[in-house]
Amino acid sequence: MNVLWLQASGCGGCTMSLLCAEDPDVFETLGGAGIRFLWHPSLSVETGVEALRILEAVEQGAVALDVLAIEGAIARGPRGTGRFQMLAGTGRSMLDWVRALAPLARDVVAVGTCAAYGGVTSAGGNPSDAVGVQYEGAHAGGVLPPEFRAASGLPVINVAGCPTHPGWVTETLLMLNEGALGAQDLDALGRPLFYAQHLVHHGCPKNEFYEYKASAVGLSDMGCMMEHLGCIGTQAVGDCNIRPWNGEGSCTRGGYPCINCTAPEFEEPRHPFTQTPKVAGIPVGLPTDMPKAWFMALASLSKAATPPRIARNATAPRIEVPPTLRKPRGGT
């Protein structure tokens, strides 16, 4: 399977994330499945005229394009020309290249939230008019129209995340290589269900504190960060805590709240990322599918039943009170 990877407006963090994959690394994983990069601006040895020849060969149909992968948002400015972002040495804008190559690809993959929905690149005043490949924020229609379908019949596959998880990228490419990713395997925003059917809350190491509503008050505390520190892992899709990064890390494992980076428009929450907006002391964002009255009743009961060990540890940077040791039944 041939993959052509373009880097548009962004920080390159999704490529950095991909390179951090371990056991096995990305080259071993993809190479073993017969997946190769026709060209990747950060990984390929071809530059200048050599890279241009590859792009031209693909555009002319001389080289089959199985997957067009796009990292970063695409600038449409000024005035829809895309000339704020030229693909060096080609005399053409990235906007033009994406629109020319996408119809030739069997599948189109937006790598990261910037490519999927605009992401951080489109935040603020967005003077470059940056958008995602097939979405502008949560609205269908970006560089490509809502009705666009690749040769496979699929819309743009949005492997969202900021940066996206290396396992999400490799698994998506492996599934495409096997013909195992269909329209039924994507959610309503084009994200693969193998990670989008989970919540970041699943597997979070702070779940015991969440159950008792034992809340952290500072970023270094061990407690749940939902009540005071802006964590929305109960609403954000992703298997980050089920499939930790490199088998070890995630935002909440590192003591930082989930900011829902797999979602469109996460970049402008209208409040500080580490602050929970409240109305009359009640968090505005509640767990997915839970009515507010039920949550408040559960929270009151949970707080009343909080063991002293959990309450004390919640506002500490490390475990101060270990679990009570229980003697086996029948022991002396």
C-alpha positions, 0 to 999 in steps of 0.5 A: 500500500502506497502512502503519500504524506503531506504536512500542512499548517501545524506543528509537526507533532503528529509525526513526532508522536508517530516516531515515538511509537515503540515495541514495535516502531512505526517502520517495523509495523508498517513495513512488515505489512507492506505499507510504504511511504511514497514520500513524507517530508520529514522521513523521506530522503527525497527532497527538491526536484526528486520530491516534486517528481514523485508528486507529479507522478502521482498526480499524472496517475503514473504511480498508484495512490492508495492513501493520501495522509494529510497532517495539519490544517490547510490555509485557504487564505488569502481570499480562497487562493491558498497562497498563504501556504505554498508547497515549496518548490512546486509553485502551487499552494497546499490547498491546490495539491490537496484538492488535486490529489484527494480524488486520486486516492483510494482513501484520504486520512486526516492525521491529527485534529488540525487536519481533521477539524482545523484544530489549534491552527484555526484558533483565534482570529484565524487570519490564514483561514485554516480549516480541516480537510473535510470539516471546518470545526464541527461543520462538514465542509472544509477543503473538500466538500461534505459530499466528497468520497474517496475511491473506496467510497469512504469520506475523509478518515479523521484520526483526530488527536492533538497530537494523535496517538501513534497507535491510532495512525498505524491501526488505521493504516493497517486496517485500510491495508486489509480492507477492514475499515468501512463506513460502519467503522467511523463515527459521525465525525469521521473518527475510527470507532476502534478508539472513538467508541471509548471515553478517556475516562475508561481506565483512568488511574484517577477513577477511584477518586472520581467514584467518590467525587474526591477532587484535586484542587491543584495539578499536582494532586492525586484526586479527580480533576473534573470538579475543579481542574477542567478535566472532561475525560468523561465526555472525550472520546479516546482509548488513551488510558486503555492504550497508554502512550508507549505502554505508559503515559496519558494526560491524566496519568501525568496529572493533567486534565483531559482537554478533549483534543480529539473533538472539533473546536476543543482549542477554544473552550471559552475558559482556561483548560485547567478550570472547570466552568460552573453554574451555582457550583455545578460543573457545566460539563457533565459525564456523557449520557448522565442527567444533571439531577442524577449526577448531583444525587450520585455526587452527594451520596459519593462525597458522604461515603468517601473513605478518609484514605481517599479524601486525604490522598485526593489533595496530596501529590502522592499516596499518604494513606495506603489501603488498609490491610485485611487479614484473611478470613479464619486467620489469627 
